Amino acid sequence: MEIVRCNSCGRWIGRDEDVGFHYDIDTEYCPECKCTMGLMDVDYGCYFDDWELEQLWNLFGDIPVDNNENILEGFLGFPEGTDRMEIWHWFDERYSRGVACLIYKGDMIIITVIGVYMVLDLIM
């Protein structure tokens, strides 16, 4: 899956097939701001803020995995066959609240005890 970000508006990041396309002038555009100049392919080496990481996490949920937990198609520069846990670690290192908050949609409290995550559901 190829991922594209709009650097003009900063409000859109998504799959390459989700960008708009002007057929008459053969040009792609951002579906949010309609700009044709700000689109950029991204990979795991790029900087992402928390909002963008949340969008990427949602896209990652569409990537199929095999019985050994390896992804069946490339994602964000990680090749097909990459262990899903390697990508989870990548998210965990970058998302300010950790991958556990992405997994549980933020409905929890995380307490770190000697490097071990303990997840407690919030009571609302």
C-alpha positions as CSV (number, residue, x, y, z in Angstrom):
1,M,0.0,0.0,0.0
2,E,1.5,3.3,-1.1
3,I,0.8,6.2,1.4
4,V,0.5,9.8,0.4
5,R,0.4,13.0,2.5
6,C,-0.6,16.5,1.5
7,N,2.0,18.9,2.7
8,S,0.0,21.9,1.5
9,C,-2.9,21.6,3.9
10,G,-1.5,19.1,6.4
11,R,-5.0,17.7,6.9
12,W,-4.9,14.6,4.8
13,I,-2.9,11.4,4.7
14,G,-4.1,8.3,3.0
15,R,-3.7,5.6,0.4
16,D,-2.4,6.5,-3.1
17,E,-5.7,5.3,-4.6
18,D,-7.7,7.8,-2.5
19,V,-6.1,10.9,-4.0
20,G,-8.3,12.9,-6.3
21,F,-7.6,12.9,-10.0
22,H,-8.3,15.5,-12.7
23,Y,-8.7,13.4,-15.8
24,D,-8.8,16.4,-18.1
25,I,-5.3,17.5,-17.1
26,D,-4.0,14.2,-15.9
27,T,-3.1,15.4,-12.4
28,E,-3.6,14.1,-8.9
29,Y,-4.9,16.4,-6.1
30,C,-5.5,16.3,-2.3
31,P,-9.1,15.3,-1.6
32,E,-9.1,17.7,1.3
33,C,-7.8,21.0,-0.1
34,K,-7.7,20.2,-3.8
35,C,-4.1,21.3,-4.1
36,T,-2.1,19.5,-6.8
37,M,1.4,20.6,-5.7
38,G,1.6,19.3,-2.1
39,L,1.2,15.6,-2.5
40,M,4.2,13.5,-1.3
41,D,4.7,9.8,-1.1
42,V,5.8,8.9,2.5
43,D,7.5,5.9,4.1
44,Y,8.5,4.9,7.6
45,G,11.5,7.2,7.5
46,C,9.4,10.3,7.4
47,Y,8.3,12.4,10.5
48,F,4.7,12.0,11.5
49,D,2.7,13.8,14.2
50,D,0.3,11.9,16.5
51,W,-2.7,12.7,14.3
52,E,-0.9,11.3,11.2
53,L,0.1,8.2,13.1
54,E,-3.5,7.6,14.1
55,Q,-4.5,7.8,10.4
56,L,-1.6,5.5,9.5
57,W,-2.7,3.0,12.2
58,N,-6.2,2.9,10.7
59,L,-4.7,2.2,7.3
60,F,-2.5,-0.5,8.8
61,G,-5.6,-2.2,10.0
62,D,-6.5,-2.9,6.3
63,I,-3.2,-4.8,5.7
64,P,-3.8,-8.6,5.7
65,V,-1.5,-10.9,7.7
66,D,-0.7,-14.6,7.4
67,N,-0.9,-17.2,10.2
68,N,2.7,-16.3,11.2
69,E,1.7,-12.6,11.7
70,N,3.6,-11.4,8.6
71,I,2.1,-8.7,6.5
72,L,0.9,-9.9,3.0
73,E,1.5,-6.6,1.2
74,G,3.9,-3.8,1.7
75,F,3.0,-0.9,4.1
76,L,4.8,2.4,4.5
77,G,8.0,1.0,3.1
78,F,7.9,-2.2,5.2
79,P,8.1,-5.0,2.6
80,E,5.7,-7.9,2.3
81,G,6.6,-10.6,4.8
82,T,7.5,-8.1,7.6
83,D,6.5,-9.3,11.0
84,R,3.5,-7.3,12.3
85,M,5.2,-6.8,15.7
86,E,8.1,-5.0,14.0
87,I,5.6,-2.5,12.7
88,W,3.8,-2.3,16.1
89,H,7.2,-1.4,17.6
90,W,7.7,1.3,15.0
91,F,4.3,2.8,16.0
92,D,5.2,2.4,19.7
93,E,8.4,4.4,19.3
94,R,6.7,7.3,17.5
95,Y,3.2,7.7,19.0
96,S,3.4,9.8,22.1
97,R,0.9,7.6,24.0
98,G,2.3,4.3,22.7
99,V,1.0,1.6,20.5
100,A,-1.3,0.2,23.2
101,C,-3.4,3.4,23.0
102,L,-3.7,2.9,19.3
103,I,-4.8,-0.7,19.8
104,Y,-7.4,0.1,22.4
105,K,-8.4,3.4,20.8
106,G,-7.2,5.5,23.8
107,D,-9.8,4.1,26.2
108,M,-7.4,3.1,28.9
109,I,-4.7,4.1,31.2
110,I,-1.1,2.8,30.8
111,I,1.1,2.2,33.8
112,T,4.7,1.3,33.0
113,V,6.2,-1.0,35.6
114,I,9.9,-1.9,34.9
115,G,9.3,-1.9,31.2
116,V,6.1,-3.9,31.3
117,Y,2.8,-2.5,30.1
118,M,-0.2,-3.0,32.3
119,V,-3.4,-2.0,30.6
120,L,-6.3,-0.9,32.7
121,D,-9.7,-0.1,31.0
122,L,-11.1,3.3,32.0
123,I,-14.4,3.2,33.8
124,M,-16.7,5.8,32.4
